[in-house]
């Protein structure tokens, strides 16, 4: 194994503590003939445990060794893989080096662990290459990661040579992508040492779809039209969803990401205190082969906050043009985002004509930089009943309409008033009373 790993060039820059490097060093020490069985066994078991942990977190199955090697190939963001993601595999000298690496990976796929097992008296590799995973709820792992890794792994098992291996891997890069962005729908921004940023995948993103949001058809149509144009490479606008709480603003954005994920749409959630990192965030994603929504939930500013100026510069008005593969979608209970007070009008000048207050203009300018603004308002009483009824039907609750609406009225009276969120909470309450 150590000879095979030493031949990796494009994919050879693996961390010293990676499972593959650690196992190759065990094989090297074994072949020197000067080793302690207990020491090598202990080192192997540590790496097998790490394979089991990765397999459990990603729901790998059948052959954990193959799944792990496939995971390495998918996650390695190098110049070759990133180019394939962007334009596919093209004829070029780099393909020679890539195929050499894939020949090494094919040998690793077919590596015979019997020598290690026989000399050390262990059987762990026989077990992990014929592995049966314990079934568990999907919420315990990221199904996108699991499904894609396992599917590619099974394809690579059928590769006859490095050329077929090359075709399988490069096709995956072009169709799905490379690294975490290829495997996940949504991320949160994370701060790293040295004022840099990274991305944390959101493994248990809500699987809501637009049909789950009852009513608000005009709002959904506007959001779909803008997002569809965006993923198709047409001009599209930043979007502000504003209005009453509990009306489905955040749900709409989650649903739109689920809807267009297969078309290359990804979402990055950023909090207000992280706005100073917006430029760094954009610089890291502007050349990737995805469409990104930078998502800001419950966006608003008090009058003494100035972080909104970072956002203004990024949306429109900075020296650097915002890349075509990035849009900002924000939700807010405020139409104008920044708290306004009567004192903002003090600098109004009257000299024949009334000039608009500079302070007010400054505060309104942020909301005006969203090309699409969509209002979400509390439903009427009848619309509230319709929402309750439809959710109840979907959940299999059988109750006379008159009784259902009467109980819904009682619930909303003490739980925040009529809204889609209140309707959902009410139905959850009914479900909690249903015997298992």
VENJO-V118451 format. One record per backbone hydrogen bond with DSSP energy under -0.5 kcal/mol. NH is the residue of the N-H (numbers start at 1). CO is the residue of the C=O. If there is no record, write none. Layout:
nh-><NH:NH>
co-><CO:CO>
//
This chain:
nh-><5:6:7:7:8:12:14:18:22:23:24:25:26:27:28:29:30:31:32:33:33:35:37:40:41:42:43:44:45:46:47:48:49:50:51:52:53:54:55:56:57:58:59:60:62:63:64:67:68:69:70:71:72:73:74:75:76:77:78:82:83:84:85:86:87:88:88:95:96:97:98:99:100:101:102:103:104:105:106:107:108:109:110:111:113:115:117:118:119:120:121:122:127:128:129:130:131:131:133:140:141:142:143:146:147:148:149:150:151:152:153:154:155:156:157:158:159:165:166:167:168:169:170:171:172:173:174:175:176:177:179:182:182:183:183:184:187:188:189:190:192:195:196:198:200:201:202:203:205:212:213:214:220:221:222:223:224:225:226:227:228:229:230:231:232:233:234:239:240:241:241:242:242:243:244:247:252:253:254:255:256:257:258:259:260:261:263:264:265:266:267:268:269:270:274:275:277:278:281:282:283:284:284:285:285:286:288:290:291:292:292:293:294:294:295:295:296:297:299:301:305:309:310:311:312:313:314:315:316:318:326:327:329:329:330:331:332:338:339:344:345:346:347:348:351:351:353:355:355:360:361:362:363:364:365:366:367:368:369:369:370:371:372:374:376:377:384:385:386:387:388:389:390:391:392:393:394:395:396:397:398:399:404:405:406:407:408:409:410:411:412:413:414:414:415:415:417:420:421:423:424:425:426:427:428:429:430:431:432:433:433:434>
co-><1:2:3:4:5:9:12:15:18:19:20:21:22:23:24:25:26:27:28:29:30:33:35:36:37:38:39:40:41:42:43:44:45:46:47:48:49:50:51:52:53:54:55:55:131:61:128:63:64:65:66:67:68:69:70:71:72:75:76:78:79:80:81:82:83:83:84:92:93:93:94:95:96:97:98:99:100:101:102:103:104:105:106:108:111:112:113:114:115:116:117:117:123:124:125:127:62:128:131:137:138:57:141:142:143:144:145:146:147:148:149:150:151:152:153:155:156:161:162:163:164:165:166:167:168:169:170:171:172:172:74:178:179:179:180:180:267:200:269:198:196:192:192:190:188:199:186:201:202:209:210:212:216:217:218:219:220:221:222:223:224:225:226:227:228:230:229:328:372:239:330:240:374:332:376:244:248:249:250:251:252:253:254:255:256:257:260:261:260:291:185:293:187:295:271:272:274:275:277:278:279:280:281:281:282:282:285:288:264:290:325:266:292:327:268:293:329:295:331:337:302:306:307:307:308:309:310:311:312:313:323:292:294:327:239:296:241:336:301:341:342:343:344:345:349:353:351:349:353:344:357:358:359:360:361:363:363:364:365:366:367:369:238:240:242:375:380:381:382:383:384:385:386:387:388:389:390:391:393:392:396:397:400:401:402:403:404:405:406:407:408:409:410:411:411:412:412:246:246:419:420:421:422:423:424:425:426:427:428:429:430:431>
//
